[in-house]
Amino acid sequence: MEPDPLLGRTVVLVAHPDDEAICCGGLLQRMREAIVIFATDGAPCDSFFWSRYGSREAYAGARAREVEHAMRAARVRHYQFLDDGSGWADQELFRHLDGASQRLDDCVRKLRPGAILTLAYEGGHPDHDTCSFLAAWVGSKSGVPVWEMPAYHRSTDGVTVRQEFSSNEGQEATIVLTSAELARKRAMCNAYESQRDVIAEFQLEVERFRPQPAYDYSRPPLPGVLNYEAWRWPMTGSQLCAEFSRFLSDHGSGRHEASAD
């Protein structure tokens, strides 16, 4: 299977600056028109992540500057942050479903992409799971097909699994980067100096994609302890699912609501 539906005009919804470089830096180069949307500013509230920068705002600014260099390296001309200027913090996206869904829906209606590509629902990071939910809702509402890519998840025996889907649902498309694509992807990754140690844990030569399965967002993505629960972050999979369920109760599933124009 080839990821042909992603090679035209594609909205790439990622949670943080560097997700796009790691997970689809090669595929971006094959797209006729890639539109990268960053759902958060990449700066968590916990000072553990930004203390050497002096403030959360300074760290967010550094990550925004890295985006400019990475997008230039990838030759991606159209990119933006999803928030309305308020700076949605890393790890907090699930608390902004109403605003984020409206902003993403507006973008998709305006840009009219042929597909949406986002992160898999795999319990690795709460923002990744929220991007999966947002893309599913907007894609269903607009009639735009949604594809996904894996980042990382925690296996049942507690091992971190990177860049492999956590289930065998649907057909998978795998691409192997050419030497030129790999060189450009490395340049993208090098632009994210603040994430050097994180990026070093991933392999860059192969990327995986598949059509997004019909997830039940009222349930956590995997049984047992999710990755961010194991890290003792201040949220659980059940809390995210409660927010997803609340949103769907307020707004509907999104299905059969595509615009006729």
PELIN-V396803 format. One record per residue. N is the residue number from 1. RES is the residue in one small letter. SS is DSSP state (H for helix, E for strand, - for the rest). Layout:
N|RES|SS, N|RES|SS
This chain:
1|m|-, 2|e|-, 3|p|-, 4|d|H, 5|p|H, 6|l|H, 7|l|-, 8|g|-, 9|r|E, 10|t|E, 11|v|E, 12|v|E, 13|l|E, 14|v|E, 15|a|-, 16|h|-, 17|p|-, 18|d|-, 19|d|H, 20|e|H, 21|a|H, 22|i|H, 23|c|H, 24|c|H, 25|g|H, 26|g|H, 27|l|H, 28|l|H, 29|q|H, 30|r|H, 31|m|-, 32|r|-, 33|e|E, 34|a|E, 35|i|E, 36|v|E, 37|i|E, 38|f|E, 39|a|-, 40|t|-, 41|d|-, 42|g|-, 43|a|-, 44|p|E, 45|c|-, 46|d|-, 47|s|H, 48|f|H, 49|f|H, 50|w|H, 51|s|H, 52|r|H, 53|y|H, 54|g|-, 55|s|-, 56|r|H, 57|e|H, 58|a|H, 59|y|H, 60|a|H, 61|g|H, 62|a|H, 63|r|H, 64|a|H, 65|r|H, 66|e|H, 67|v|H, 68|e|H, 69|h|H, 70|a|H, 71|m|H, 72|r|H, 73|a|H, 74|a|H, 75|r|-, 76|v|-, 77|r|-, 78|h|E, 79|y|E, 80|q|E, 81|f|E, 82|l|-, 83|d|-, 84|d|-, 85|g|-, 86|s|-, 87|g|-, 88|w|-, 89|a|-, 90|d|E, 91|q|-, 92|e|-, 93|l|H, 94|f|H, 95|r|H, 96|h|H, 97|l|H, 98|d|H, 99|g|H, 100|a|H, 101|s|H, 102|q|H, 103|r|H, 104|l|H, 105|d|H, 106|d|H, 107|c|H, 108|v|H, 109|r|H, 110|k|H, 111|l|H, 112|r|-, 113|p|-, 114|g|-, 115|a|E, 116|i|E, 117|l|E, 118|t|E, 119|l|E, 120|a|-, 121|y|-, 122|e|-, 123|g|-, 124|g|-, 125|h|-, 126|p|H, 127|d|H, 128|h|H, 129|d|H, 130|t|H, 131|c|H, 132|s|H, 133|f|H, 134|l|H, 135|a|H, 136|a|H, 137|w|H, 138|v|H, 139|g|H, 140|s|H, 141|k|H, 142|s|H, 143|g|-, 144|v|-, 145|p|E, 146|v|E, 147|w|E, 148|e|E, 149|m|E, 150|p|-, 151|a|-, 152|y|E, 153|h|E, 154|r|E, 155|s|-, 156|t|-, 157|d|-, 158|g|-, 159|v|-, 160|t|E, 161|v|E, 162|r|E, 163|q|-, 164|e|-, 165|f|-, 166|s|-, 167|s|-, 168|n|-, 169|e|-, 170|g|-, 171|q|-, 172|e|E, 173|a|E, 174|t|E, 175|i|E, 176|v|E, 177|l|-, 178|t|-, 179|s|H, 180|a|H, 181|e|H, 182|l|H, 183|a|H, 184|r|H, 185|k|H, 186|r|H, 187|a|H, 188|m|H, 189|c|H, 190|n|H, 191|a|H, 192|y|-, 193|e|H, 194|s|H, 195|q|H, 196|r|H, 197|d|H, 198|v|H, 199|i|H, 200|a|-, 201|e|-, 202|f|-, 203|q|-, 204|l|-, 205|e|-, 206|v|E, 207|e|E, 208|r|E, 209|f|E, 210|r|E, 211|p|E, 212|q|-, 213|p|-, 214|a|-, 215|y|-, 216|d|-, 217|y|-, 218|s|-, 219|r|-, 220|p|-, 221|p|-, 222|l|-, 223|p|-, 224|g|-, 225|v|-, 226|l|-, 227|n|H, 228|y|H, 229|e|H, 230|a|H, 231|w|-, 232|r|-, 233|w|-, 234|p|-, 235|m|-, 236|t|-, 237|g|H, 238|s|H, 239|q|H, 240|l|H, 241|c|H, 242|a|H, 243|e|H, 244|f|H, 245|s|H, 246|r|H, 247|f|H, 248|l|H, 249|s|H, 250|d|H, 251|h|H, 252|g|-, 253|s|-, 254|g|-, 255|r|-, 256|h|-, 257|e|-, 258|a|-, 259|s|-, 260|a|-, 261|d|-
